[in-house]
Amino acid sequence: MRDTVSRARGFSLPEVLIGMVLLVLVTTSTSALQSRLGNSLQQLAQYRQLWRTAWDAAGPLPPALPTGWKMQRVQTMRQRCVSITVTIVAPSGREGRMSRLHCPPR
């Protein structure tokens, strides 16, 4: 029995420690990357929703806003056309402004 135990070869302590450190580094960096990617995708989705909402709100009939969003709408008349300027503020504080000109067909 002693003979087989002394012949058994495995990883040395430094090899095991280096392997564990590498595993922790890879796991930590992958987790941080995934977290940043999730935040970026969430910001992109809110940015797109902001401009989609601004485009809809600058139309002749403004839609209802999602909860937490704020809108300021200014409508002016120039000759036969109506200019609508909308400022939208998302719950995160991101702001978007859009103007659209609506003219009746001649």
Distance bins in CASP14 RR format, pairs under 12 A and 6 or more apart:
PFRMAT RR
TARGET T0000
AUTHOR 0000-0000-0000
RMODE 2
METHOD distances of the structure
MODEL  1
1 7 0 0 0 0 0 1 0 0 0 0 0
1 8 0 0 0 0 0 1 0 0 0 0 0
2 8 0 0 0 0 0 1 0 0 0 0 0
9 15 0 0 0 0 0 1 0 0 0 0 0
10 16 0 0 0 0 1 0 0 0 0 0 0
11 17 0 0 0 0 1 0 0 0 0 0 0
11 18 0 0 0 0 1 0 0 0 0 0 0
11 19 0 0 0 0 1 0 0 0 0 0 0
11 20 0 0 0 0 0 1 0 0 0 0 0
12 18 0 0 0 0 1 0 0 0 0 0 0
12 19 0 0 0 0 0 1 0 0 0 0 0
13 19 0 0 0 0 0 1 0 0 0 0 0
13 20 0 0 0 0 0 1 0 0 0 0 0
14 20 0 0 0 0 0 1 0 0 0 0 0
14 21 0 0 0 0 0 1 0 0 0 0 0
15 21 0 0 0 0 0 1 0 0 0 0 0
15 22 0 0 0 0 0 1 0 0 0 0 0
16 22 0 0 0 0 0 1 0 0 0 0 0
16 23 0 0 0 0 0 1 0 0 0 0 0
17 23 0 0 0 0 0 1 0 0 0 0 0
17 24 0 0 0 0 0 1 0 0 0 0 0
18 24 0 0 0 0 0 1 0 0 0 0 0
18 25 0 0 0 0 0 1 0 0 0 0 0
19 25 0 0 0 0 1 0 0 0 0 0 0
19 26 0 0 0 0 1 0 0 0 0 0 0
19 27 0 0 0 0 0 1 0 0 0 0 0
20 26 0 0 0 0 0 1 0 0 0 0 0
20 27 0 0 0 0 0 1 0 0 0 0 0
21 27 0 0 0 0 0 1 0 0 0 0 0
21 28 0 0 0 0 0 1 0 0 0 0 0
22 28 0 0 0 0 0 1 0 0 0 0 0
22 29 0 0 0 0 0 1 0 0 0 0 0
23 29 0 0 0 0 0 1 0 0 0 0 0
23 30 0 0 0 0 0 1 0 0 0 0 0
24 30 0 0 0 0 0 1 0 0 0 0 0
24 31 0 0 0 0 0 1 0 0 0 0 0
25 31 0 0 0 0 0 1 0 0 0 0 0
25 32 0 0 0 0 0 1 0 0 0 0 0
26 32 0 0 0 0 0 1 0 0 0 0 0
26 33 0 0 0 0 0 1 0 0 0 0 0
27 33 0 0 0 0 0 1 0 0 0 0 0
27 34 0 0 0 0 0 1 0 0 0 0 0
28 34 0 0 0 0 0 1 0 0 0 0 0
28 35 0 0 0 0 0 1 0 0 0 0 0
29 35 0 0 0 0 0 1 0 0 0 0 0
29 36 0 0 0 0 0 1 0 0 0 0 0
30 36 0 0 0 0 0 1 0 0 0 0 0
30 37 0 0 0 0 0 1 0 0 0 0 0
31 37 0 0 0 0 0 1 0 0 0 0 0
31 38 0 0 0 0 0 1 0 0 0 0 0
32 38 0 0 0 0 0 1 0 0 0 0 0
32 39 0 0 0 0 0 1 0 0 0 0 0
33 39 0 0 0 0 0 1 0 0 0 0 0
33 40 0 0 0 0 0 1 0 0 0 0 0
34 40 0 0 0 0 0 1 0 0 0 0 0
34 41 0 0 0 0 0 1 0 0 0 0 0
35 41 0 0 0 0 0 1 0 0 0 0 0
35 42 0 0 0 0 0 1 0 0 0 0 0
36 42 0 0 0 0 0 1 0 0 0 0 0
36 43 0 0 0 0 0 1 0 0 0 0 0
37 43 0 0 0 0 0 1 0 0 0 0 0
37 44 0 0 0 0 0 1 0 0 0 0 0
38 44 0 0 0 0 1 0 0 0 0 0 0
38 45 0 0 0 0 1 0 0 0 0 0 0
39 45 0 0 0 0 0 1 0 0 0 0 0
39 46 0 0 0 0 0 1 0 0 0 0 0
39 92 0 0 0 0 0 1 0 0 0 0 0
40 46 0 0 0 0 0 1 0 0 0 0 0
40 47 0 0 0 0 0 1 0 0 0 0 0
41 47 0 0 0 0 0 1 0 0 0 0 0
41 48 0 0 0 0 0 1 0 0 0 0 0
42 48 0 0 0 0 0 1 0 0 0 0 0
42 49 0 0 0 0 0 1 0 0 0 0 0
42 90 0 0 0 0 0 1 0 0 0 0 0
42 92 0 0 0 0 1 0 0 0 0 0 0
42 94 0 0 0 0 0 1 0 0 0 0 0
43 49 0 0 0 0 0 1 0 0 0 0 0
43 50 0 0 0 0 0 1 0 0 0 0 0
43 90 0 0 0 0 0 1 0 0 0 0 0
43 92 0 0 0 0 1 0 0 0 0 0 0
43 93 0 0 0 0 0 1 0 0 0 0 0
43 94 0 0 0 0 1 0 0 0 0 0 0
44 50 0 0 0 0 0 1 0 0 0 0 0
44 51 0 0 0 0 0 1 0 0 0 0 0
44 94 0 0 0 0 0 1 0 0 0 0 0
45 51 0 0 0 0 0 1 0 0 0 0 0
45 52 0 0 0 0 0 1 0 0 0 0 0
45 90 0 0 0 0 0 1 0 0 0 0 0
45 92 0 0 0 0 0 1 0 0 0 0 0
45 94 0 0 0 0 0 1 0 0 0 0 0
46 52 0 0 0 0 0 1 0 0 0 0 0
46 53 0 0 0 0 0 1 0 0 0 0 0
46 66 0 0 0 0 0 1 0 0 0 0 0
46 68 0 0 0 0 0 1 0 0 0 0 0
46 69 0 0 0 0 0 1 0 0 0 0 0
46 88 0 0 0 0 0 1 0 0 0 0 0
46 89 0 0 0 0 0 1 0 0 0 0 0
46 90 1 0 1 0 0 0 0 0 0 0 0
46 91 0 0 0 0 1 0 0 0 0 0 0
46 92 1 0 0 1 0 0 0 0 0 0 0
46 93 0 0 0 0 1 0 0 0 0 0 0
46 94 1 0 0 1 0 0 0 0 0 0 0
46 95 0 0 0 0 0 1 0 0 0 0 0
46 96 0 0 0 0 0 1 0 0 0 0 0
47 53 0 0 0 0 0 1 0 0 0 0 0
47 54 0 0 0 0 0 1 0 0 0 0 0
47 88 0 0 0 0 0 1 0 0 0 0 0
47 90 0 0 0 0 1 0 0 0 0 0 0
47 92 0 0 0 0 1 0 0 0 0 0 0
47 93 0 0 0 0 0 1 0 0 0 0 0
47 94 1 0 0 1 0 0 0 0 0 0 0
47 95 0 0 0 0 0 1 0 0 0 0 0
47 96 0 0 0 0 1 0 0 0 0 0 0
48 54 0 0 0 0 0 1 0 0 0 0 0
48 55 0 0 0 0 0 1 0 0 0 0 0
48 90 0 0 0 0 0 1 0 0 0 0 0
48 94 0 0 0 0 0 1 0 0 0 0 0
49 55 0 0 0 0 0 1 0 0 0 0 0
49 56 0 0 0 0 0 1 0 0 0 0 0
49 57 0 0 0 0 0 1 0 0 0 0 0
49 65 0 0 0 0 0 1 0 0 0 0 0
49 66 1 0 0 1 0 0 0 0 0 0 0
49 69 0 0 0 0 1 0 0 0 0 0 0
49 88 0 0 0 0 1 0 0 0 0 0 0
49 90 1 0 0 1 0 0 0 0 0 0 0
49 91 0 0 0 0 0 1 0 0 0 0 0
49 92 0 0 0 0 0 1 0 0 0 0 0
49 94 0 0 0 0 1 0 0 0 0 0 0
49 96 0 0 0 0 0 1 0 0 0 0 0
50 56 0 0 0 0 0 1 0 0 0 0 0
50 57 0 0 0 0 0 1 0 0 0 0 0
50 65 0 0 0 0 0 1 0 0 0 0 0
50 66 0 0 0 0 0 1 0 0 0 0 0
50 69 0 0 0 0 1 0 0 0 0 0 0
50 70 0 0 0 0 0 1 0 0 0 0 0
50 71 0 0 0 0 0 1 0 0 0 0 0
50 86 0 0 0 0 0 1 0 0 0 0 0
50 87 0 0 0 0 0 1 0 0 0 0 0
50 88 1 0 1 0 0 0 0 0 0 0 0
50 89 0 0 0 0 1 0 0 0 0 0 0
50 90 1 0 1 0 0 0 0 0 0 0 0
50 91 0 0 0 0 0 1 0 0 0 0 0
50 92 0 0 0 0 1 0 0 0 0 0 0
50 93 0 0 0 0 1 0 0 0 0 0 0
50 94 1 0 1 0 0 0 0 0 0 0 0
50 95 0 0 0 0 1 0 0 0 0 0 0
50 96 1 0 1 0 0 0 0 0 0 0 0
50 97 0 0 0 0 0 1 0 0 0 0 0
50 98 0 0 0 0 1 0 0 0 0 0 0
51 57 0 0 0 0 0 1 0 0 0 0 0
51 58 0 0 0 0 0 1 0 0 0 0 0
51 86 0 0 0 0 0 1 0 0 0 0 0
51 88 0 0 0 0 1 0 0 0 0 0 0
51 90 0 0 0 0 0 1 0 0 0 0 0
51 94 0 0 0 0 0 1 0 0 0 0 0
51 95 0 0 0 0 0 1 0 0 0 0 0
51 96 1 0 0 1 0 0 0 0 0 0 0
51 97 0 0 0 0 0 1 0 0 0 0 0
51 98 1 0 0 1 0 0 0 0 0 0 0
52 58 0 0 0 0 0 1 0 0 0 0 0
52 63 0 0 0 0 0 1 0 0 0 0 0
52 65 0 0 0 0 0 1 0 0 0 0 0
52 66 0 0 0 0 0 1 0 0 0 0 0
52 69 0 0 0 0 0 1 0 0 0 0 0
52 88 0 0 0 0 1 0 0 0 0 0 0
52 90 0 0 0 0 0 1 0 0 0 0 0
52 96 0 0 0 0 0 1 0 0 0 0 0
52 98 0 0 0 0 0 1 0 0 0 0 0
53 59 0 0 0 0 0 1 0 0 0 0 0
53 62 0 0 0 0 1 0 0 0 0 0 0
53 63 1 0 0 1 0 0 0 0 0 0 0
53 64 0 0 0 0 0 1 0 0 0 0 0
53 65 1 0 0 1 0 0 0 0 0 0 0
53 66 1 0 0 1 0 0 0 0 0 0 0
53 68 0 0 0 0 0 1 0 0 0 0 0
53 69 1 0 0 1 0 0 0 0 0 0 0
53 70 0 0 0 0 0 1 0 0 0 0 0
53 71 0 0 0 0 1 0 0 0 0 0 0
53 73 0 0 0 0 0 1 0 0 0 0 0
53 86 0 0 0 0 1 0 0 0 0 0 0
53 87 0 0 0 0 0 1 0 0 0 0 0
53 88 1 0 1 0 0 0 0 0 0 0 0
53 89 0 0 0 0 0 1 0 0 0 0 0
53 90 0 0 0 0 1 0 0 0 0 0 0
53 91 0 0 0 0 0 1 0 0 0 0 0
53 94 0 0 0 0 0 1 0 0 0 0 0
53 95 0 0 0 0 0 1 0 0 0 0 0
53 96 0 0 0 0 1 0 0 0 0 0 0
53 98 0 0 0 0 1 0 0 0 0 0 0
54 62 0 0 0 0 0 1 0 0 0 0 0
54 63 0 0 0 0 0 1 0 0 0 0 0
54 65 0 0 0 0 0 1 0 0 0 0 0
54 69 0 0 0 0 0 1 0 0 0 0 0
54 70 0 0 0 0 0 1 0 0 0 0 0
54 71 0 0 0 0 1 0 0 0 0 0 0
54 72 0 0 0 0 0 1 0 0 0 0 0
54 73 0 0 0 0 0 1 0 0 0 0 0
54 84 0 0 0 0 0 1 0 0 0 0 0
54 85 0 0 0 0 0 1 0 0 0 0 0
54 86 1 0 1 0 0 0 0 0 0 0 0
54 87 0 0 0 0 1 0 0 0 0 0 0
54 88 1 0 1 0 0 0 0 0 0 0 0
54 89 0 0 0 0 0 1 0 0 0 0 0
54 90 0 0 0 0 0 1 0 0 0 0 0
54 94 0 0 0 0 0 1 0 0 0 0 0
54 95 0 0 0 0 1 0 0 0 0 0 0
54 96 1 0 1 0 0 0 0 0 0 0 0
54 97 1 0 0 1 0 0 0 0 0 0 0
54 98 1 0 1 0 0 0 0 0 0 0 0
54 99 0 0 0 0 1 0 0 0 0 0 0
54 100 0 0 0 0 1 0 0 0 0 0 0
55 62 0 0 0 0 0 1 0 0 0 0 0
55 63 0 0 0 0 0 1 0 0 0 0 0
55 84 0 0 0 0 0 1 0 0 0 0 0
55 86 0 0 0 0 1 0 0 0 0 0 0
55 88 0 0 0 0 1 0 0 0 0 0 0
55 96 0 0 0 0 0 1 0 0 0 0 0
55 97 0 0 0 0 0 1 0 0 0 0 0
55 98 1 0 0 1 0 0 0 0 0 0 0
55 99 0 0 0 0 0 1 0 0 0 0 0
55 100 1 0 0 1 0 0 0 0 0 0 0
56 62 1 0 0 1 0 0 0 0 0 0 0
56 63 1 0 1 0 0 0 0 0 0 0 0
56 64 0 0 0 0 1 0 0 0 0 0 0
56 65 0 0 0 0 1 0 0 0 0 0 0
56 66 0 0 0 0 0 1 0 0 0 0 0
56 69 0 0 0 0 0 1 0 0 0 0 0
56 71 0 0 0 0 0 1 0 0 0 0 0
56 73 0 0 0 0 0 1 0 0 0 0 0
56 84 0 0 0 0 0 1 0 0 0 0 0
56 86 0 0 0 0 1 0 0 0 0 0 0
56 88 0 0 0 0 1 0 0 0 0 0 0
56 98 0 0 0 0 1 0 0 0 0 0 0
56 100 0 0 0 0 0 1 0 0 0 0 0
57 63 1 0 0 1 0 0 0 0 0 0 0
57 64 0 0 0 0 1 0 0 0 0 0 0
57 65 1 0 0 1 0 0 0 0 0 0 0
57 66 0 0 0 0 0 1 0 0 0 0 0
57 69 0 0 0 0 1 0 0 0 0 0 0
57 70 0 0 0 0 0 1 0 0 0 0 0
57 71 1 0 1 0 0 0 0 0 0 0 0
57 72 0 0 0 0 1 0 0 0 0 0 0
57 73 1 0 0 1 0 0 0 0 0 0 0
57 74 0 0 0 0 0 1 0 0 0 0 0
57 75 0 0 0 0 0 1 0 0 0 0 0
57 84 0 0 0 0 1 0 0 0 0 0 0
57 85 0 0 0 0 0 1 0 0 0 0 0
57 86 1 0 1 0 0 0 0 0 0 0 0
57 87 0 0 0 0 1 0 0 0 0 0 0
57 88 1 0 0 1 0 0 0 0 0 0 0
57 89 0 0 0 0 0 1 0 0 0 0 0
57 96 0 0 0 0 0 1 0 0 0 0 0
57 97 0 0 0 0 0 1 0 0 0 0 0
57 98 1 0 0 1 0 0 0 0 0 0 0
57 99 0 0 0 0 0 1 0 0 0 0 0
57 100 0 0 0 0 1 0 0 0 0 0 0
58 71 0 0 0 0 0 1 0 0 0 0 0
58 72 0 0 0 0 0 1 0 0 0 0 0
58 73 1 0 0 1 0 0 0 0 0 0 0
58 74 0 0 0 0 0 1 0 0 0 0 0
58 75 0 0 0 0 1 0 0 0 0 0 0
58 82 0 0 0 0 0 1 0 0 0 0 0
58 83 0 0 0 0 1 0 0 0 0 0 0
58 84 1 0 1 0 0 0 0 0 0 0 0
58 85 1 0 0 1 0 0 0 0 0 0 0
58 86 1 0 1 0 0 0 0 0 0 0 0
58 87 0 0 0 0 0 1 0 0 0 0 0
58 88 0 0 0 0 1 0 0 0 0 0 0
58 96 0 0 0 0 0 1 0 0 0 0 0
58 97 0 0 0 0 1 0 0 0 0 0 0
58 98 1 0 1 0 0 0 0 0 0 0 0
58 99 1 0 0 1 0 0 0 0 0 0 0
58 100 1 0 1 0 0 0 0 0 0 0 0
58 101 0 0 0 0 1 0 0 0 0 0 0
58 102 0 0 0 0 1 0 0 0 0 0 0
59 71 0 0 0 0 0 1 0 0 0 0 0
59 73 0 0 0 0 1 0 0 0 0 0 0
59 75 0 0 0 0 1 0 0 0 0 0 0
59 82 0 0 0 0 1 0 0 0 0 0 0
59 83 0 0 0 0 0 1 0 0 0 0 0
59 84 1 0 1 0 0 0 0 0 0 0 0
59 85 0 0 0 0 0 1 0 0 0 0 0
59 86 0 0 0 0 1 0 0 0 0 0 0
59 98 0 0 0 0 1 0 0 0 0 0 0
59 99 0 0 0 0 0 1 0 0 0 0 0
59 100 1 0 1 0 0 0 0 0 0 0 0
59 101 0 0 0 0 0 1 0 0 0 0 0
59 102 1 0 0 1 0 0 0 0 0 0 0
60 73 0 0 0 0 0 1 0 0 0 0 0
60 75 0 0 0 0 1 0 0 0 0 0 0
60 81 0 0 0 0 0 1 0 0 0 0 0
60 82 1 0 0 1 0 0 0 0 0 0 0
60 83 0 0 0 0 0 1 0 0 0 0 0
60 84 1 0 0 1 0 0 0 0 0 0 0
60 86 0 0 0 0 0 1 0 0 0 0 0
60 100 0 0 0 0 1 0 0 0 0 0 0
60 101 0 0 0 0 0 1 0 0 0 0 0
60 102 1 0 0 1 0 0 0 0 0 0 0
60 103 0 0 0 0 0 1 0 0 0 0 0
60 104 0 0 0 0 0 1 0 0 0 0 0
61 73 0 0 0 0 0 1 0 0 0 0 0
61 75 0 0 0 0 0 1 0 0 0 0 0
61 84 0 0 0 0 0 1 0 0 0 0 0
61 102 0 0 0 0 0 1 0 0 0 0 0
62 69 0 0 0 0 0 1 0 0 0 0 0
62 71 1 0 0 1 0 0 0 0 0 0 0
62 72 0 0 0 0 0 1 0 0 0 0 0
62 73 1 0 0 1 0 0 0 0 0 0 0
62 74 0 0 0 0 0 1 0 0 0 0 0
62 75 0 0 0 0 1 0 0 0 0 0 0
62 84 0 0 0 0 1 0 0 0 0 0 0
62 86 1 0 0 1 0 0 0 0 0 0 0
62 88 0 0 0 0 0 1 0 0 0 0 0
62 98 0 0 0 0 0 1 0 0 0 0 0
62 100 0 0 0 0 0 1 0 0 0 0 0
63 69 0 0 0 0 0 1 0 0 0 0 0
63 71 0 0 0 0 1 0 0 0 0 0 0
63 73 0 0 0 0 0 1 0 0 0 0 0
63 86 0 0 0 0 0 1 0 0 0 0 0
63 88 0 0 0 0 0 1 0 0 0 0 0
64 71 0 0 0 0 0 1 0 0 0 0 0
65 71 1 0 1 0 0 0 0 0 0 0 0
65 72 0 0 0 0 0 1 0 0 0 0 0
65 73 0 0 0 0 0 1 0 0 0 0 0
65 86 0 0 0 0 0 1 0 0 0 0 0
65 88 1 0 0 1 0 0 0 0 0 0 0
65 89 0 0 0 0 1 0 0 0 0 0 0
65 90 0 0 0 0 0 1 0 0 0 0 0
65 91 0 0 0 0 0 1 0 0 0 0 0
66 88 0 0 0 0 0 1 0 0 0 0 0
66 89 0 0 0 0 0 1 0 0 0 0 0
66 90 0 0 0 0 1 0 0 0 0 0 0
66 91 0 0 0 0 1 0 0 0 0 0 0
67 90 0 0 0 0 0 1 0 0 0 0 0
67 91 0 0 0 0 1 0 0 0 0 0 0
68 88 0 0 0 0 0 1 0 0 0 0 0
68 89 0 0 0 0 1 0 0 0 0 0 0
68 90 0 0 0 0 1 0 0 0 0 0 0
68 91 1 0 1 0 0 0 0 0 0 0 0
68 92 0 0 0 0 0 1 0 0 0 0 0
68 93 0 0 0 0 0 1 0 0 0 0 0
69 86 0 0 0 0 0 1 0 0 0 0 0
69 87 0 0 0 0 0 1 0 0 0 0 0
69 88 1 0 0 1 0 0 0 0 0 0 0
69 89 1 0 0 1 0 0 0 0 0 0 0
69 90 1 0 0 1 0 0 0 0 0 0 0
69 91 1 0 0 1 0 0 0 0 0 0 0
69 92 0 0 0 0 0 1 0 0 0 0 0
69 93 0 0 0 0 1 0 0 0 0 0 0
69 94 0 0 0 0 0 1 0 0 0 0 0
69 95 0 0 0 0 0 1 0 0 0 0 0
69 96 0 0 0 0 0 1 0 0 0 0 0
70 86 0 0 0 0 0 1 0 0 0 0 0
70 87 0 0 0 0 1 0 0 0 0 0 0
70 88 1 0 0 1 0 0 0 0 0 0 0
70 89 1 0 1 0 0 0 0 0 0 0 0
70 90 0 0 0 0 1 0 0 0 0 0 0
70 91 0 0 0 0 1 0 0 0 0 0 0
70 92 0 0 0 0 0 1 0 0 0 0 0
70 93 0 0 0 0 1 0 0 0 0 0 0
70 94 0 0 0 0 0 1 0 0 0 0 0
70 95 0 0 0 0 1 0 0 0 0 0 0
70 96 0 0 0 0 0 1 0 0 0 0 0
71 84 0 0 0 0 0 1 0 0 0 0 0
71 85 0 0 0 0 0 1 0 0 0 0 0
71 86 1 0 0 1 0 0 0 0 0 0 0
71 87 1 0 0 1 0 0 0 0 0 0 0
71 88 1 0 1 0 0 0 0 0 0 0 0
71 89 1 0 0 1 0 0 0 0 0 0 0
71 90 0 0 0 0 0 1 0 0 0 0 0
71 95 0 0 0 0 0 1 0 0 0 0 0
71 96 0 0 0 0 0 1 0 0 0 0 0
71 97 0 0 0 0 0 1 0 0 0 0 0
71 98 0 0 0 0 0 1 0 0 0 0 0
72 84 0 0 0 0 0 1 0 0 0 0 0
72 85 0 0 0 0 1 0 0 0 0 0 0
72 86 1 0 0 1 0 0 0 0 0 0 0
72 87 1 0 1 0 0 0 0 0 0 0 0
72 88 0 0 0 0 1 0 0 0 0 0 0
72 89 0 0 0 0 1 0 0 0 0 0 0
72 95 0 0 0 0 0 1 0 0 0 0 0
72 96 0 0 0 0 0 1 0 0 0 0 0
72 97 0 0 0 0 1 0 0 0 0 0 0
72 98 0 0 0 0 0 1 0 0 0 0 0
73 82 0 0 0 0 0 1 0 0 0 0 0
73 83 0 0 0 0 0 1 0 0 0 0 0
73 84 1 0 0 1 0 0 0 0 0 0 0
73 85 1 0 0 1 0 0 0 0 0 0 0
73 86 1 0 1 0 0 0 0 0 0 0 0
73 87 1 0 0 1 0 0 0 0 0 0 0
73 88 0 0 0 0 1 0 0 0 0 0 0
73 97 0 0 0 0 0 1 0 0 0 0 0
73 98 0 0 0 0 0 1 0 0 0 0 0
73 99 0 0 0 0 0 1 0 0 0 0 0
73 100 0 0 0 0 0 1 0 0 0 0 0
74 82 0 0 0 0 0 1 0 0 0 0 0
74 83 0 0 0 0 1 0 0 0 0 0 0
74 84 1 0 0 1 0 0 0 0 0 0 0
74 85 1 0 1 0 0 0 0 0 0 0 0
74 86 1 0 0 1 0 0 0 0 0 0 0
74 87 0 0 0 0 1 0 0 0 0 0 0
74 97 0 0 0 0 0 1 0 0 0 0 0
74 98 0 0 0 0 0 1 0 0 0 0 0
74 99 0 0 0 0 1 0 0 0 0 0 0
74 100 0 0 0 0 0 1 0 0 0 0 0
75 81 0 0 0 0 0 1 0 0 0 0 0
75 82 1 0 0 1 0 0 0 0 0 0 0
75 83 1 0 0 1 0 0 0 0 0 0 0
75 84 1 0 1 0 0 0 0 0 0 0 0
75 85 1 0 0 1 0 0 0 0 0 0 0
75 86 0 0 0 0 1 0 0 0 0 0 0
75 99 0 0 0 0 0 1 0 0 0 0 0
75 100 0 0 0 0 0 1 0 0 0 0 0
75 101 0 0 0 0 0 1 0 0 0 0 0
75 102 0 0 0 0 1 0 0 0 0 0 0
76 82 1 0 0 1 0 0 0 0 0 0 0
76 83 1 0 1 0 0 0 0 0 0 0 0
76 84 0 0 0 0 1 0 0 0 0 0 0
76 85 1 0 0 1 0 0 0 0 0 0 0
76 99 0 0 0 0 1 0 0 0 0 0 0
76 100 0 0 0 0 0 1 0 0 0 0 0
76 101 0 0 0 0 1 0 0 0 0 0 0
76 102 0 0 0 0 0 1 0 0 0 0 0
77 83 1 0 0 1 0 0 0 0 0 0 0
77 84 0 0 0 0 0 1 0 0 0 0 0
77 101 0 0 0 0 0 1 0 0 0 0 0
77 102 0 0 0 0 0 1 0 0 0 0 0
77 103 0 0 0 0 0 1 0 0 0 0 0
77 104 0 0 0 0 0 1 0 0 0 0 0
78 84 0 0 0 0 0 1 0 0 0 0 0
78 99 0 0 0 0 0 1 0 0 0 0 0
78 101 1 0 0 1 0 0 0 0 0 0 0
78 102 0 0 0 0 0 1 0 0 0 0 0
78 103 0 0 0 0 1 0 0 0 0 0 0
79 101 0 0 0 0 0 1 0 0 0 0 0
79 103 0 0 0 0 1 0 0 0 0 0 0
79 104 0 0 0 0 0 1 0 0 0 0 0
79 106 0 0 0 0 0 1 0 0 0 0 0
80 101 0 0 0 0 0 1 0 0 0 0 0
80 102 0 0 0 0 1 0 0 0 0 0 0
80 103 1 0 0 1 0 0 0 0 0 0 0
80 104 1 0 1 0 0 0 0 0 0 0 0
80 105 0 0 0 0 0 1 0 0 0 0 0
80 106 0 0 0 0 1 0 0 0 0 0 0
81 99 0 0 0 0 0 1 0 0 0 0 0
81 100 0 0 0 0 0 1 0 0 0 0 0
81 101 1 0 1 0 0 0 0 0 0 0 0
81 102 1 0 0 1 0 0 0 0 0 0 0
81 103 1 0 1 0 0 0 0 0 0 0 0
81 104 1 0 0 1 0 0 0 0 0 0 0
81 105 0 0 0 0 0 1 0 0 0 0 0
81 106 0 0 0 0 0 1 0 0 0 0 0
82 99 0 0 0 0 0 1 0 0 0 0 0
82 100 0 0 0 0 1 0 0 0 0 0 0
82 101 1 0 0 1 0 0 0 0 0 0 0
82 102 1 0 1 0 0 0 0 0 0 0 0
82 103 1 0 0 1 0 0 0 0 0 0 0
82 104 0 0 0 0 1 0 0 0 0 0 0
83 98 0 0 0 0 0 1 0 0 0 0 0
83 99 1 0 0 1 0 0 0 0 0 0 0
83 100 1 0 0 1 0 0 0 0 0 0 0
83 101 1 0 1 0 0 0 0 0 0 0 0
83 102 1 0 0 1 0 0 0 0 0 0 0
83 103 0 0 0 0 1 0 0 0 0 0 0
84 97 0 0 0 0 0 1 0 0 0 0 0
84 98 0 0 0 0 1 0 0 0 0 0 0
84 99 1 0 0 1 0 0 0 0 0 0 0
84 100 1 0 1 0 0 0 0 0 0 0 0
84 101 1 0 0 1 0 0 0 0 0 0 0
84 102 1 0 0 1 0 0 0 0 0 0 0
84 103 0 0 0 0 0 1 0 0 0 0 0
85 96 0 0 0 0 0 1 0 0 0 0 0
85 97 1 0 0 1 0 0 0 0 0 0 0
85 98 1 0 0 1 0 0 0 0 0 0 0
85 99 1 0 1 0 0 0 0 0 0 0 0
85 100 0 0 0 0 1 0 0 0 0 0 0
85 101 0 0 0 0 1 0 0 0 0 0 0
85 102 0 0 0 0 0 1 0 0 0 0 0
86 95 0 0 0 0 0 1 0 0 0 0 0
86 96 0 0 0 0 1 0 0 0 0 0 0
86 97 1 0 0 1 0 0 0 0 0 0 0
86 98 1 0 1 0 0 0 0 0 0 0 0
86 99 1 0 0 1 0 0 0 0 0 0 0
86 100 0 0 0 0 1 0 0 0 0 0 0
87 93 0 0 0 0 0 1 0 0 0 0 0
87 94 0 0 0 0 0 1 0 0 0 0 0
87 95 1 0 0 1 0 0 0 0 0 0 0
87 96 1 0 0 1 0 0 0 0 0 0 0
87 97 1 0 1 0 0 0 0 0 0 0 0
87 98 0 0 0 0 1 0 0 0 0 0 0
87 99 0 0 0 0 1 0 0 0 0 0 0
88 94 0 0 0 0 1 0 0 0 0 0 0
88 95 1 0 0 1 0 0 0 0 0 0 0
88 96 1 0 1 0 0 0 0 0 0 0 0
88 97 1 0 0 1 0 0 0 0 0 0 0
88 98 1 0 0 1 0 0 0 0 0 0 0
89 95 1 0 1 0 0 0 0 0 0 0 0
89 96 1 0 0 1 0 0 0 0 0 0 0
89 97 0 0 0 0 1 0 0 0 0 0 0
90 96 0 0 0 0 1 0 0 0 0 0 0
END
